[in-house]
Amino acid sequence: MADSKAKILIVEDDTDVAEMLNAYFGVQGYEVFIANWGEDGVKTGQTEQPDLVILDIRLPDIDGYEVARRLRSDRRTDSIPIIFLTEKRDRADRLHGLELGADDYITKPFDVQELRLRVRNSLERKGQGSLTNPVSGLPEGTLVDEHLEECIKKQEKGLLIVSLENLQSFRELYGFVASDDVLRAVSLMILNAMREIGNTGGFLGHLTATDFVLSVAPAQMSSLSEKIVSRLNQSLDYFYPIRDRDQATNWPNRLAIKTAQLPSCGGKFQTADQLKAELTRLKK
């Protein structure tokens, strides 16, 4: 059961859907608030300050984008996780929502069990202060920044970036549960590759949700990069359903792995932000 103090605001104009979610999350132990209009959603968010908002994009007055914008511009509600509900066909809606700072989105018609997992993960992330990724369990946010600051002071370590490309496209086709399985498996395969080359003391964390950063001795960097690329490229096709596997090989937006190397960061950067900017440049 969820913590009884965790509060969820559901902004949904379809009363049947709203009541179903109200009953479902109420049984899960959450305190639930319902708003059927965007303006009411903004007001309820500001007065109740929920722990999470489930927000439909299509509303009868102001749309979900405007609700999110107002919540993000108010210091009382600017850090509340937002999960957008959107129609599956509206890819532009999902991208716009993510640009506004949505923490997640789920498409209609949705699996309520999947939505429950997304809610749980978002609340865990908020509770942990974004210290670890709720899917992979690897460090992110502050923990990664702290490690990068340590790397700046050292000469003996380099950084390897491993990017999982096109996970967003995969998610749109097969859903969050399947994409989480991919992210989790990729993180485990990277860890195993690090152990196999003897880099047991190395660091592995998230630079972004789909970009991993590894600290590694410069002498081991090329061999580790080759091992990770070879292993993951052999495995990614198997995440696709059998019916799509042959066709997916030729899709331009299929899952793929890209790596970039920074052999040494000691003495070259003043802050973790400068180092992250360089890592972002390298991966592009």
C-alpha positions in Angstrom: 0.0 0.0 0.0 1.1 3.5 -0.6 1.9 6.0 2.1 -1.5 7.3 3.3 0.0 10.8 3.3 0.8 10.7 -0.4 -1.7 13.0 -2.2 -2.6 12.7 -5.9 -4.5 15.3 -7.9 -6.3 13.9 -11.0 -7.3 16.5 -13.6 -9.6 14.7 -16.0 -12.8 15.9 -17.6 -14.1 12.4 -18.3 -16.1 11.8 -15.1 -16.1 8.0 -15.6 -12.3 7.9 -15.9 -11.9 10.3 -13.0 -14.1 8.3 -10.7 -12.4 5.1 -11.7 -9.0 6.5 -10.9 -10.3 8.0 -7.7 -11.6 4.6 -6.5 -8.5 2.8 -7.7 -5.9 5.0 -6.1 -8.0 5.4 -3.0 -7.8 1.7 -2.5 -4.1 1.8 -3.0 -3.8 4.1 0.0 -3.5 7.5 -1.6 -5.4 10.6 -0.8 -7.1 11.6 -4.1 -8.4 15.0 -5.3 -10.4 15.3 -8.5 -10.7 18.3 -10.8 -12.7 18.1 -14.1 -11.7 21.6 -15.4 -8.2 23.0 -15.9 -8.8 26.1 -13.8 -10.0 24.0 -10.9 -6.9 21.8 -11.3 -4.6 24.8 -11.0 -6.5 26.0 -7.9 -6.5 22.6 -6.2 -2.8 22.1 -7.0 -2.0 25.5 -5.3 -4.2 24.9 -2.3 -3.7 21.2 -1.6 -0.1 21.0 -2.9 -0.3 17.3 -3.9 2.6 15.0 -4.2 1.8 14.1 -7.8 -0.6 15.3 -10.6 -2.2 13.1 -13.2 -3.1 15.6 -15.9 -5.2 15.1 -19.0 -4.2 17.3 -22.0 -7.7 17.7 -23.4 -9.8 19.7 -21.0 -12.9 21.8 -21.6 -11.5 25.2 -20.6 -7.7 25.6 -20.5 -5.7 22.7 -21.7 -3.3 20.5 -19.7 -0.3 22.4 -21.1 -1.5 25.6 -19.5 -2.3 23.8 -16.3 1.3 22.4 -16.2 2.8 25.8 -17.1 1.0 27.5 -14.2 2.0 24.8 -11.8 5.6 25.0 -12.9 5.6 28.8 -12.6 4.4 28.8 -9.0 7.1 28.1 -6.3 4.5 26.2 -4.2 4.0 23.7 -7.0 7.0 23.9 -9.3 8.5 20.6 -8.2 5.4 18.4 -8.2 5.7 15.5 -10.5 3.3 15.6 -13.4 2.1 12.6 -15.4 0.3 13.6 -18.6 -2.5 11.5 -20.1 -2.7 11.9 -23.9 -4.2 10.1 -26.9 -1.8 7.6 -28.4 -1.9 9.1 -31.8 -0.8 12.6 -30.6 2.9 12.3 -30.6 3.3 16.1 -30.7 1.2 16.3 -27.5 3.6 14.0 -25.7 6.7 15.9 -26.8 5.2 19.2 -25.9 4.3 17.8 -22.4 7.9 16.7 -21.9 9.2 20.1 -22.9 7.0 21.7 -20.3 8.7 19.6 -17.6 6.3 16.7 -17.3 7.9 13.8 -15.5 6.1 11.1 -17.4 3.2 10.5 -19.8 0.9 7.6 -20.5 -1.4 7.1 -23.5 -5.1 6.5 -23.7 -6.5 3.9 -23.5 -4.2 3.1 -20.7 -3.5 0.1 -18.5 -4.3 1.2 -14.9 -1.6 -1.2 -13.5 1.0 0.6 -15.8 -0.2 4.0 -14.5 0.1 2.8 -10.9 3.8 1.8 -11.6 4.4 5.2 -13.2 2.9 6.9 -10.1 4.9 4.8 -7.8 8.2 5.5 -9.7 7.6 9.2 -9.8 6.8 9.4 -6.1 9.9 7.3 -5.3 12.0 9.6 -7.4 10.6 12.7 -5.6 11.2 11.1 -2.2 14.8 10.2 -3.0 15.5 13.7 -4.3 16.4 12.2 -7.7 19.4 10.4 -6.2 18.8 7.2 -8.0 16.9 6.3 -11.1 13.7 4.4 -10.1 14.0 2.0 -13.1 17.7 1.1 -13.1 18.5 1.9 -9.5 21.7 3.6 -10.7 22.8 7.0 -9.3 21.6 10.2 -11.0 21.3 13.9 -10.3 23.2 15.0 -7.3 25.2 11.8 -6.9 26.4 12.0 -10.5 27.3 15.6 -10.0 29.4 14.8 -7.0 31.2 12.1 -8.8 32.0 14.4 -11.7 33.4 16.9 -9.3 35.7 14.2 -8.0 36.8 13.4 -11.6 37.8 17.0 -12.2 40.3 16.7 -9.4 41.8 13.4 -10.6 44.1 12.6 -13.6 43.8 8.8 -13.5 40.2 8.4 -14.6 38.4 9.0 -17.8 34.7 9.0 -18.7 32.8 6.9 -21.1 29.3 7.9 -22.3 27.0 5.1 -23.4 23.8 6.4 -25.0 20.7 4.3 -25.6 19.2 5.8 -28.7 15.5 5.8 -29.7 14.1 4.5 -26.5 11.3 7.1 -26.8 10.2 5.6 -30.1 10.3 2.2 -28.7 8.1 3.4 -25.7 5.6 4.8 -28.1 5.2 1.5 -29.8 5.3 -0.9 -26.9 4.6 1.1 -23.7 6.4 2.0 -20.5 6.7 -1.5 -19.1 8.6 -2.8 -22.1 10.8 0.3 -22.3 11.6 0.0 -18.6 12.7 -3.6 -19.2 15.1 -2.3 -21.9 16.6 0.3 -19.7 17.0 -2.1 -16.8 18.6 -4.8 -19.0 21.0 -2.3 -20.6 22.2 -1.0 -17.2 22.8 -4.6 -16.0 24.8 -5.5 -19.2 27.0 -2.4 -18.8 27.7 -3.4 -15.1 28.6 -6.9 -16.2 30.9 -5.6 -18.9 32.6 -3.3 -16.3 33.2 -6.3 -14.0 34.5 -8.5 -16.8 37.4 -6.1 -17.6 38.1 -5.7 -13.9 36.7 -2.2 -13.5 34.9 -3.2 -10.2 35.7 0.2 -8.6 34.4 2.2 -11.4 31.3 4.4 -11.3 28.2 4.0 -13.4 25.3 6.5 -13.3 22.8 8.4 -15.4 23.8 11.6 -17.2 20.2 11.6 -18.5 17.5 9.0 -18.5 19.0 7.2 -21.5 22.7 8.4 -21.2 25.0 6.5 -18.9 28.3 7.8 -17.7 31.1 5.5 -16.6 34.4 6.3 -14.9 37.2 4.1 -16.2 41.0 4.0 -16.4 42.1 5.4 -19.8 43.9 2.2 -20.6 40.6 0.2 -20.2 38.3 2.6 -22.0 38.6 1.3 -25.6 38.2 -2.3 -24.6 35.2 -1.5 -22.4 33.5 0.6 -25.0 34.0 -2.2 -27.6 32.7 -4.9 -25.3 29.6 -2.8 -24.4 28.7 -1.9 -28.0 29.2 -5.5 -29.2 27.1 -7.0 -26.4 24.3 -4.5 -26.5 24.0 -4.5 -30.3 23.6 -8.3 -30.2 20.9 -8.0 -27.6 18.7 -5.0 -28.6 16.8 -6.9 -31.3 15.5 -9.3 -28.8 13.5 -6.7 -27.0 11.2 -6.4 -30.0 8.3 -8.8 -30.3 8.9 -11.7 -32.6 6.4 -10.3 -35.1 8.4 -7.1 -35.5 11.9 -8.3 -35.1 12.9 -8.7 -38.7 11.3 -5.4 -39.8 12.8 -3.5 -36.8 16.3 -4.2 -38.1 15.7 -1.7 -40.9 13.8 0.9 -38.9 15.6 4.3 -38.8 14.4 4.8 -35.2 15.3 1.3 -33.9 17.1 0.9 -30.6 20.8 1.6 -30.9 23.9 2.2 -28.9 26.3 5.1 -29.2 29.4 5.8 -27.2 31.8 8.7 -26.7 35.0 9.0 -24.7 36.7 11.6 -22.6 40.1 10.0 -21.7 40.8 12.5 -19.0 38.9 15.3 -17.2 41.4 16.2 -14.5 42.5 19.9 -14.6 40.4 20.7 -17.7 37.1 21.9 -16.0 36.2 24.0 -13.1 32.7 22.7 -12.3 30.5 19.6 -12.9 28.2 21.7 -15.1 31.2 22.5 -17.4 32.1 18.8 -17.5 28.5 17.8 -18.3 28.3 20.3 -21.1 31.4 18.7 -22.7 30.0 15.2 -22.3 26.8 16.4 -24.0 28.8 17.9 -26.8 30.8 14.6 -27.2 27.8 12.4 -27.4 26.3 14.5 -30.2 
